[in-house]
Amino acid sequence: MVRYRRNFVAGGMYFFTLTLDDRKSSALVDHVDALRAAVRATRRSLPFTIDAIVVLPDHLHIVMTLPSQNVDFSSRLGLIKRRFTTAAAKSGVTIARHRNGEYALWQRRRIGRETWDKIRGSFGERAG
């Protein structure tokens, strides 16, 4: 089993890629209003700053900065995905399900990297 290393830095800036399970899907751009609503609702309940976001048909890239003293990026990403999935399903999008009944809209792993240049002030420097 792959062991993922995650760096938790309070108030840090992070880069994530969230990818749909069906790489041929265009659900993110077809339902971009639902995606915007999911991000807004999540920012109201668990604040964060969007430094950059790129939405493509089958995946999105987001650079987010968390509030100081906070390292919980996982809950924020999970809420965005859950809220978008729920809205897409309610709008009539057919979404496959896993054996356990969960929607299979998103790939299960996400790619996340801290942007050390913002955190440490030096491009490419590693935390010590």
N, C-alpha and C positions, 0 to 999 in steps of 0.2 A: 504494500500500500504506500502511496506517495504521502510524504509528510510535508505539509506546506509551512513555510516560515512566514510569520506575520510580524511586522513591526508595529507596535502600538505606541504612538507618540501623541500625548494630549495636545490638542490644538493644532495637530499636524495637517499638512496638505497631502492628499492622496489621489492617485490616478487609478480608475477602474474601467474595465471593459465589461459590459453586460451583453450577453449574446443570446439570441433566440435559439432554441433547439433546432428548429427548421431553418437552415441557412438560406433557403430559397424564399422564405417568407418576407413580406414587406409590411408586416403588421405595425411596426413602430412608426413608419411614415404614413401609413394608411389611417392610423388612429393617434396621430400626434397630439391632438387635443386631449385625449385621455391620458397620454404620457405627461403632458404639461400639468394636468390636474393632479396626477399622482405625485409628481415632484413637489408641486405647491403644497399639497396637503401634508406631505412628509416634512417639508421645511417648517410648516406651522407647528407640527407636533414634536419634531426633533430638529431643532435649528441647525443649519450648516450653510456655508457660503458656496455658491457655484462659481468657480473661477473660470471654467470653460466646460462646454458640453457640445458634443457632435452627435447628431442622430442620423443614422444610416438605416436602410430598410430592415436589416436583420440584426443589427447590434448598435450599441451606443457607447461612446467614450465620455467619461465625466471626470473632471478634476474638481475635487471638493476640499474645503478647509473646514475642519471641525472647530467647535468652540473650545476655548482654553479649558483645561481640566476634563476633556472628554475624548475618549478613544473608540467610541462605539459606532464605527462606520457600518458594521454588519447589519444592525437593526434598521438603519436608514435605507440601505440598499434593498433589504428584504421587504420593507414597507413599500418602496417604489415599485418593485416587481409585483408584489401582491395586489396593490391598488390598480396597477395597469392591467394585470391579468383579469381581475374581477370586472373592471370596466369593459374590457374587450369581450369577455364572455357574455356580459349583459347586452352588448350591442349586436350579438349574433355570430361572433367569430367562433368557428369550430376549433376547439382546442383539445388535442389528445390528452389522455390521462395515463399516469403511471399505474402500475399494478395496485398500488396502495390507495388509488383514488385521487392523488394530487394532480393538479394540472401539469402538463409537460410542455409549457410554453418556453421556458428558459433553460439554458444549459445549467447544470447543477453547480459547476465551479465558475468563479469569476477571477479575473486576473486583476490584481491590485498591487500597486507599487507606491511607496512614499516618494515624494519629490524632495530629495535631500537638499537641493539647491535652495528651496524656500525655507526649509527648517534650519539648516546649518549656515545658510548665507554664502555657500561656496559651491559652485557647480561641480558635481561629481564627487564631492567629499563624502566619506562614509562616517556614520555615527561611531563614536568610540566607546 
